[in-house]
Structures are given as structure tokens and as C-alpha cells.
């Protein structure tokens, strides 16, 4: 029978981090001749909804 140690090393506080995701452009709305709004990925739904309503109201 193999002897197994009574003490086992445990590392606490070590977190695995996900690789950083670079933002990518998802949508670009032209608001005026010299103005546009760029929406990137991972936008919150309520912010996108408000933006789409504001863009629709401006037309």
C-alpha cells in the first residue's frame, strides 16, 4: 500500500482570469453630417434600446 501524505498543499486566492477580449465594432449609426455613434460588442441591452429610440426620434 502506498503511503499518502496527511498534509495536502492548497492554494487559496488564485483566480483564473479569462483572456482579455478586444472590443469590436458592432454597429455604427450616422447621426448628422459630421457625427456618428459607434456601438461596440457587449453593450447592455437597456443602453442599446435607449440609443435606438433616440436615433429613431432624431429622424
Secondary structure as GFF3:
##gff-version 3
##sequence-region A 1 59
A	DSSP	beta_strand	25	30	.	.	.	ID=ss1
A	DSSP	beta_strand	36	40	.	.	.	ID=ss2
A	DSSP	alpha_helix	45	58	.	.	.	ID=ss3
###
